[in-house]
Amino acid sequence: MTPRRPPALVAVSHGTSSPEGRAAVRGLYDAVVAAVAERWPDAAPETRLCHVDVEQPDVPAALGTLPDGEPAVIVPLLLSAGYHVHVDLAEAATEARDGGREVVVADALGPDDRLVAVLRRRLAEAGADDDAPVVLVVAGSSDVRAVEACARVRDALAEASVAEVSIGFLSAAEPRLPDAIAAARVAHGPDVRIAAASYLLAPGYFQDLAASAGPDVLAEPLLLPDDAPGELVQVVLDRYAASVTALAG
């Protein structure tokens, strides 16, 4: 008997005009596809990559390419659950269900201790001093749930290191990154190097904004065009697997 194929995995990134950012997200998706094939060798689920903004295909278009009646799990390639998860993806799932397809939206990638491990590795790669003050760089959101989730990542990063960790947002929330860096300089003096940990998924506009804020050390984002950390791949698979269980229930 042919094993029953699990629901489709529809990975959804924000979308970016940055070639490096696109390559980095594609690298993560390709690594997820390979891991899915390894985990389900006899009946791997369909997989799709789509976006909520900037790029195509969008979520409805990606769902529309699946076989009729194929259930699907939308996995946000987003670090926190803000407007895109609670509104855009929720509406896409509702529209698909109204059309007769079983669809659920998985949790966002963060918070997760595995992402904190990648943050620490990126800081080390950038040459940050072990005990240097760190500002966690966050894109920002008007959704208080997303802001609180990023604050939990800040707390987890502080607990996992000997450094003092504050947080700075690039949009929509306070404190803004330049102010957070300035506050760290006042607190620690002009001779202490301030490191910025980039809690951003991939290179692009926000990483460029982080560089312009003037930290002494700026870590790379979690994903790079030639480096899709295994931790992120496993988080994606775990978010998918949890939602497969919920869909079956």
Summary of the structure (lengths in Angstrom):
residues: 249
radius of gyration: 18.8
end to end distance: 23.3
largest distance: 69.1
contacts: 853
relative contact order: 0.17
helix: 45%
strand: 16%
